[in-house]
Amino acid sequence: MLEKSFNYIYEKAKQADKVVIVGAGKRGRKLMSDLQKSNAIYLEAFFDNNETIVGTIIEGVKIVKPYKIDGICIYIIAVDAREHRKAFLDQLQELGIEKENIVIYYYNRDYDYLSSLKKENYKEEIQDMYYEKFGKRINWQNPITYNEKINWEKLNIRDEKRTRLVDKYLVKTWVKEQIGEKYLTKLYGVWDNADEIDFDTLPNQFVLKLNNGSGRNIIVKDKREMNQDEICRQLEEWKGNNFAFASLELQYKDIVPKIICEEYLDGVAESVYDYNIYCFHGEPVYIWCIKGSHRPGCQASFYNKDWEMQPFSYGYPQDPIPAPKPEKLEEMLALSRILCKEFRHVRVDWYNLPDGRVLFGEMTFSTWSGLMHFEPEEYDFIFGKLI
């Protein structure tokens, strides 16, 4: 008895002799339309308690009050309001319908949905997300591809050290201990809450970010033009959302959220490449060279350690223009060896700035959450073997 997305519903419905949609509203009718595109699905009825529509017919399917149907039947609850989903669920179980035959169709896999999942349902939900992306299921007993293994690790590796290293604040201390403070961006402050920030003490340009996820950055290029109230509102909103429940990257789950302020690296997004180094068993193997700093529309190419462009891409479209070899490539590789030595796989990110500095970006254990295609697909297997 789980809340599930359409692909799971479709597979479940094909195995049943009869299918009932519980709820004849907008969501239920859309589900009927989607299911009826397959001749393999037989829709027995709509269930609804609304007296004004009970007894009517929607495209040949009758609307009736709920009852227990003989034979192998799946009952799909398809209503928007959470309280109505709960009421229907209770009603079906009171009718003696077994819980394994009831599925709640949750159309949007949003934060509220994922954060409300029970731990015992994480595996099935990750399986659903993977199936929707790749059209096949994870081999949990013997994962082979890179994406399979990343998703296996998301579920099975709960390492306190991983949580520390994906925390954008705590990782700074660890990097300082391992390779030195000079490889870190300047830190102007750290706070528990946005209303603690004293903006008057900050320089004219800076970056505010959350320590507990990805893409939670606010760039201020001119403090005189910023909207302080809006900045604080956005920071507090991010702080209240646990990044683990974006796609069940559970290493983020136990991060204590903090707001940090760092130096603004002028022109990085516009003119400086990101060098994301894929490391396996203590050794850098590929450099993912990203033009556009992970912004929409950016391109990226992979290079080996001899700076030879590789014939594959992952997630971003391949940048057809060869990138210049970074001046400090060997230094970035040597530093990555130090930071990756304890892990069978981790991605270590760097900037090589025009002023000659090499700066640490972040540590990443589940790139794309294991939910992006390699092009060509064979490299999913090649990267999997590297793990």
Secondary structure, DSSP 4 states (H G I P E B T S, - for coil): --EE-HHHHHHHHHTSSEEEEE--SHHHHHHHHHHTTSTT--EEEEE---TTTTT-EETTEEEE---PPSSSEEEEE--S-HHHHHHHHHHHHHTT--GGGEEEE-S---HHHHHH--GGGHHHHHHHHHHHHHSS---SSS--SHHHHHHHHHHH---HHHHHHHSTTHHHHHHHHHH-GGGS--EEEEESSGGG--GGGS-SSEEEEESSSSS-EEEES-GGG--HHHHHHHHHHHHTS-THHHHT-GGGTT----EEEE---TTHHHH--EEEEEEETTEEEEEEEEETTT-TT-EEEEE-TT--B-S-EESSPB--SPPPPPTTHHHHHHHHHHHHTT-SEEEEEEEE-TTS-EEEEEEESSGGGG-S-EESTHHHHHHHHH-
